[in-house]
C-alpha cells in the first residue's frame, strides 16, 4: 500500500501502488462474476426543478453537513455510493463521468431532494462485480468529494478535505485524539463488526485496512461514511473463519487507536 502517499497528498485520479499479497492478507467477500450489465440510469426526484439545476436558496448559516457513503452490504453484486448535499445537475453528471474515467460502470442511479439536501445514489460495478479493491474505494471517495467541492465550495468549511483540495479549510477541526472511537462487537459465531469513528483525512481507508490486514484479520465487507470532518466506518471482520475473541479484539483496538492518532506516521513505521 502506498501509505506514505496517503499522508503526503493522495490525488483521486493518480494511480496508486498496489500492495503485494504477502503484505495484505486481505480477503473481501467474493461476488460471483456477472455478465457486463447494460447501462441503466434511473433518476427519480421528489423536486424535479432542483434536479434540473436550480440551486437551493439555503442561507450560509444553514449549510448542511456533506455526507459521502460507500456501502458494500446492501447490494450483493454492486457497490452503492451515496452523496448527500447539493442539488446541481452538473455535479451529478460530472460525478458519473469521473466514476467512468476510473473504469467503473454506473448501473443504476437515483436522485431525491428534500428541502436543501439532495441525496444522489449510484450503484457501481467494475468488471461486472462490486468494487472490492481498497485503493479503488478510496479513489472513489476522494473523486466524489472533489466533485462536490467544485460545485459546492461552501461545503469546504464543513469537510476535512476542503483544506486538502486547496479550498477554504474548515473553521473548526476535529482533534484526532478526541475523535477516535473504536468498538468491536460479535456478529454471529463466524464474524465480528468493527466500528471506527475518527477524524477524516486522505488515505484513511487504506490506512485502516492495512492495519487490520497486518494483524491477519480478514475484512469481508465494509461501509465507509464520510460525514463532514469525521469518518464513520463499519467493517465485517473475521479471523480464521470465526469471530474475534476478546484478546484479539482488544489487540486490534489498541493497534488502531495508536496509529490513527498519529497521522504523520509513514509506512516505514508499521
N, C-alpha and C positions, 0 to 999 in steps of 0.2 A: 504494500500500500504506500502511495506517495503521501505519507502523513506529514512530512516536513512541508510539503507544498500547501497542505491544508492551513498551516499556521502562518505561512508567509504569502498567502494570496492565491487561492484556488479560483480559477476562472471557469464559469459554467460551460463554455464552449471549447475549452482547451482539453485535448486528450490527456488522460491521466494514466500513470503506470499501473499495470495490472500485477497484483501480488502473486507470488508463486504459491502453488497449492500447499507446499510443505510448511509455509508460514501461517496459512489461514485456518486450516482445519474447519472451514465454514461449509455448512450444508443447509441451503434453503430447501424447503419442501418442494419437491419436483412437481411440475404440472405436465400433464400429458400433451405431447406435440399435437397441434391442431392445424388444419389447413389454413392458409392465409385468408383472413376474413375480408369480405367486401367492406369498403369504407362506408360507414353509415353514421351521419351526424344528425341527431335529432335535438333541435333547440326548442325547449319549452319555457315559456316565460309567463309569469303572473302579470308583469307590467311590460308589454311589448314595446312601449315607447322608450323605455330605458335601454332595452336590448339593442334598439336601433341606433344607439349612440348618444342619446340625450343624457347629459350628465346630471346627477342629482344636485339638489340645492343645499346640500349639507353644509352647515357652518363649520368654520375651523375648530370651534370648541367641541363639535360633535363628530370628529373624525373617528370612524370605527377602528377597532384593532384588526390588522390584517391577519388572516389565518390561512396557512397552506397545509393541507393534509395529504399524506400518501398512505393509502390503505391497501394492505396485502391480504386481508382476511375476508372481506365482504364478497368478493368475486373469485371463484375458483380458478378462472382462466385469465383474468385481466387484472392489472394494477389500476386502482382508482385514485385519481388525483383531484383534489377539490380545493378551489381558491375562493375565499370569502372576503370581498371588499367592495370594489368599484363596479361600474356598470357600463364601461365603454366598449363598443364593438371592436374597435381597433385592437384593444388589449386581448380580446378573445381570439381574433383571427391571427394576430401575431404570435400569440402563445401556441396556437395549433401549428403554425409554420415552424416555430422554434423547436417544438417537440418532433416534428417531422424531420427537421435538419439533424436531429440527434439519432435518426434511424428508427424512429418509433412510429407505430400506426395508432391513430386515434380512431377506435372502432365505434365509439358512441360518446355523445356529449349532451349535456343538458344545462340550461341556464334558468335560474329562478331569482326573482327580485322581491325583496321585502323592505319597504321604506328605503333607507340609504344603503343597505347592504345587498350585494348581489352574490349569489353562490353559483360558481361555474364548476361543473364536474366533468372530468374526462375519464373514459375507460381506455387505457392504453396497453398495447402489446408490442412485443419485439420477437420477430421470427415466429409469430403465431402463438405466443405464450406470454404469461405475465413477466414483468421485468424483475429479475432476481439478483442482478449484479449490484452490489452496494455502491460501487463507484458511479454507475449509471443513475441510481436512485438519487444520489447526492447532486449529480449534474442536472437532473430533472428539477429537483427542489430549487437550486440556485438559478436555473433558467427561468422558472416561473416567477421567482421573487424579483429577478432582474427586469422582466417584462412589467411586473406590477409597478415597480419603481419608475419605469419610464413613462407610463401612462398616468400614474397617480403619485407624483413626487411628494405629495402631502403625507403619504404613508411612511416616508422615510423616518419621520420623527417617532414612529411607534415600532420600527423594525431595527433589530440589531444589525441587519445587512445594509441599512442606509449609509452608514459610515464606510463599510467595506466597498460598496459600489461607487463611492465618491460623491454621494448626495448628502444633503444636510443630515448630520448624525442625530440620533435621539437625544433629547434634552436630559432624560433620565436613563441611566444604565443599571442593569442588574448586577449586583455583586455576586460573583461566581460562587464564593463560599456559602453565602446565604441561600442562593437559588437552587443548589444541588440537593435533590431529594431522590432517594433510590429505595425501591421496595421490591421484594421477591415474594411471590405467593404461589401456592400449588394450583395447578390447573389440571386436576386428574392425576392418575398414577404415572403417566408417561411424559408429562412436561410441566413446566412452570411458566409463570408470567413475570417478566421483569419490567417494572415501571421506572422510567427515568425522567426527571424534570430538572433542567439546568439552563444556564444562560446560553442563548444561541450564538453560534459563530460558524464561519465557513469551515467545511470539512468535519463537522461534529459527528455526523452519521458514520463516516468512515472511521473516525477515532473510536467511537463506541463499539462498533462491530469488531475492530481489530483487538480491542481489549478483551471482549468476550471470547473471540476466537483463540487468543493466546492462552486462555485457561482451558482450552479443548472442549468448550461448550458449544453445542450446535444451535444456530439460530434457524428456526423453522419458518417463521413468518414475522412480519413487523408492521406496525402502524406508526408513521412518523408525522408528528404535528408540529408546525411552527406557528406559535401564537404570539405575535408581536416580538418582544425581546426574549421570550422563553421558548425552549424546545421541550415538548412533552411527548415522549416516545414510549411505545409499548412493544416488547419483544416476547414471542413464544419461544422458549429455550428448553433444551433437554441435555442430559449427559448420559451417554452410552445407552440411549433408548429409554431413559427414565427421567423422572423429575429430579430437581436438585435437592440434595439433602441439606440440613441446616448448616453444616460446616462449609459446604461448597457455596451455598447462598451467601453466607457471611463473608467468605473469602472474595467472592465476586463483587459484592457490595463495597468492601473496603478498597479493592483494586480500582473500581470505577470511581469511587469518591476521591481517591488520591489523585488520579490522573486528570479527572475532569476539573479539578480545582487548580490545575497547572496548565493553562492553555499555551504557555510558552514552551512546553516540553516538546522536543523534536523526536524524530523516530529513533535516534540512537539511544535514547534514554529508556526504551522499553526493555 
